[in-house]
Each structure stands twice: as C-alpha cells, then as structure tokens.
Amino acid sequence: METKSPLDILKMAILMEMRGFSFYTKVAEQTNDDDIRSVFSIMAQEENMHIKYLSEQFSNYEKNKSFSHTSVTDSSAAGITKLILSEEMKNTISAAGYEAAAISAAIDMEKKAIEVYSKQAEISTDPNEKKLYRWLADWEKGHLKILSDLDNELRDKIWFDNHFWPF
C-alpha cells in the first residue's frame, strides 16, 4: 500500500471539496425550486469553507512541515435540516427526478469524503492533523445524515404513492 505525504492527502481533500462545491453549485443553479436552491447553495458554501481551511493548512504544512493549531468549530446542521426535511420540500422533489438524483450522487460523495477523512484521522500521529480530519469527517457525517434522511423520505413517498408497500 502506497503511503501518501500529508501534502498529497491535503491536495486530495481540497480536490474532493472543490468537486463537492462545483456539484452543489451546479445543482443550485439548475433547480427551479427556491428551497432546494437554498439547500444546495448552503452545502456549496460549506464546501467552499472547507476548501479555504484545507488550503490554509496546505500552505502552512508546505512552509513549516506541520499542521497549524486552529480552533475548529462544530457546525450545527439544525437549520439546514429543518429546511431540507420540511413537508413542502419533500412534496416538491420528485423521488425519480433531477433533484433526487442529485441527492443520491451527493450521498456517494459525502461517503467518500467521510472515508478519506476518517482514515487520515486514524493513521495520523500529529494531534492537529488528527483534529482537522476528525472535524471534517464529523462535518461530512452531518451532510450525509441530512441527505440520507431526505433520500429515505423520498423513497418512502414514492413507494406509498405507487402502492409498493406489501401490506
């Protein structure tokens, strides 16, 4: 198994976040629903914040060969959760439509990010690096929960609407 340098890992993390930002921005641009646009715009803003934070860590590591000690704060997903899981939003999104497909793709992206960040947190020996990757993994877990809950609600709705239930 190839061991990657901290700079390689940071580059990969920045690229993942850039892809997430681009994806969420594109979905926000292409949807016709204001609530859905808002949700994906918020997700894009959060990914952009990760890009900036990781880029700062990259620059610091490149210069000093160490991760900077920063106070990372937890993000509360409560506001976005309420918006995403509103009945109006659930009724707006077609379970087989563009937004639902975007949610499914976003779930896969978030799972990959969690996997990468969790692994790096586990193998890191630098306490600041460990803290960084744990924070990012936890943040992405929040995104994953939001998206998974919405995906499950949409699946249940289409099953109910199409009488797929066995009882």
C-alpha positions in Angstrom: 0.0 0.0 0.0 1.4 3.4 -1.0 1.9 5.9 1.8 1.0 9.4 0.8 2.5 12.5 2.2 0.4 15.0 4.2 0.6 17.3 1.2 -0.8 14.6 -1.1 -3.6 14.0 1.3 -4.4 17.7 1.6 -4.4 18.0 -2.2 -6.8 15.1 -2.5 -9.0 16.6 0.2 -9.0 20.0 -1.5 -9.9 18.4 -4.8 -12.8 16.4 -3.1 -14.1 19.6 -1.6 -13.8 21.5 -4.9 -15.8 18.8 -6.7 -18.4 19.0 -4.0 -18.6 22.8 -4.3 -18.9 22.6 -8.1 -21.6 19.9 -7.8 -23.7 21.6 -5.2 -23.4 25.0 -7.1 -24.5 23.4 -10.3 -27.5 21.7 -8.7 -28.4 25.0 -7.1 -28.2 26.8 -10.5 -30.2 24.2 -12.3 -33.1 23.6 -10.0 -36.3 25.6 -10.3 -37.3 25.4 -6.7 -36.1 28.2 -4.4 -36.0 25.9 -1.2 -33.9 23.3 -3.0 -31.7 26.0 -4.5 -31.1 27.3 -0.9 -30.2 23.9 0.5 -27.7 23.2 -2.2 -26.3 26.7 -2.0 -25.7 26.3 1.7 -24.0 23.0 1.0 -21.8 24.7 -1.6 -20.9 27.4 0.9 -19.8 24.9 3.4 -17.7 23.0 0.9 -16.1 26.3 -0.1 -15.3 27.0 3.6 -13.6 23.5 3.7 -11.5 24.4 0.6 -10.3 27.6 2.3 -9.5 25.9 5.5 -7.7 23.0 3.8 -5.8 25.4 1.6 -4.6 27.3 4.7 -3.4 24.0 6.2 -1.7 23.1 2.9 0.2 26.4 2.8 1.2 26.1 6.5 2.4 22.5 6.1 4.3 23.3 2.9 6.2 26.1 4.8 6.5 24.7 8.3 6.1 20.9 7.8 3.4 20.9 10.5 -0.3 21.4 10.8 -1.4 24.7 12.3 -3.2 24.7 15.6 -6.6 26.2 14.9 -9.8 26.2 16.8 -12.2 24.4 14.6 -15.8 24.8 15.5 -18.6 22.3 15.0 -21.2 23.2 12.5 -24.8 22.8 13.5 -26.9 21.4 10.7 -30.1 22.1 12.5 -31.1 25.0 10.3 -30.5 23.2 7.1 -32.1 20.0 8.4 -35.3 21.9 9.1 -35.3 23.4 5.6 -34.5 20.1 3.9 -36.9 17.9 5.8 -39.9 20.3 5.6 -43.1 18.8 4.2 -43.2 21.3 1.4 -39.7 20.4 0.3 -40.5 16.7 0.4 -43.6 17.3 -1.7 -41.6 19.4 -4.2 -39.0 16.9 -5.0 -39.9 14.1 -7.3 -38.3 10.9 -6.0 -37.3 10.0 -9.5 -36.4 13.5 -10.7 -33.3 15.5 -11.1 -33.0 16.8 -7.5 -33.5 13.2 -6.1 -30.7 12.0 -8.4 -28.5 14.9 -7.2 -29.2 13.9 -3.6 -28.2 10.3 -4.4 -25.0 11.4 -6.1 -24.2 13.8 -3.2 -24.7 10.9 -0.7 -21.9 9.0 -2.6 -19.6 12.0 -2.5 -20.2 12.5 1.3 -19.5 8.8 2.0 -16.2 9.0 0.1 -15.2 12.2 2.0 -16.0 10.6 5.4 -14.0 7.5 4.4 -10.9 9.6 3.4 -11.1 11.9 6.4 -11.7 9.1 9.0 -8.8 7.1 7.7 -6.5 10.0 7.9 -7.6 10.9 11.4 -7.0 7.3 12.4 -3.5 7.0 11.0 -2.2 10.5 11.7 0.3 11.0 14.6 0.1 14.8 14.5 -2.6 15.9 17.0 -3.5 19.0 14.9 -3.8 16.8 11.8 -5.9 14.3 13.6 -8.2 17.1 14.9 -8.5 18.5 11.4 -9.6 15.2 9.8 -11.9 14.3 12.6 -13.6 17.7 12.4 -14.0 17.3 8.6 -15.3 13.7 8.9 -17.8 14.8 11.5 -19.0 17.7 9.4 -19.4 15.4 6.4 -21.3 12.9 8.5 -23.8 15.7 9.2 -24.2 16.3 5.5 -24.6 12.6 4.9 -27.3 12.3 7.6 -29.2 15.2 6.1 -29.0 13.8 2.6 -29.8 10.2 3.7 -32.8 11.3 5.7 -34.2 13.2 2.7 -33.4 10.3 0.3 -35.2 7.8 2.7 -38.2 10.2 2.9 -38.4 10.4 -0.9 -38.2 6.7 -1.3 -40.9 6.1 1.2 -43.1 8.7 -0.5 -42.7 7.1 -4.0 -43.4 3.7 -2.5 -46.5 4.9 -0.8 -47.7 6.9 -3.8 -47.2 3.9 -6.1 -48.6 1.3 -3.7 -45.3 -0.6 -3.5 -45.9 -1.5 0.2 -46.5 -5.2 0.7 -49.3 -4.6 3.3 
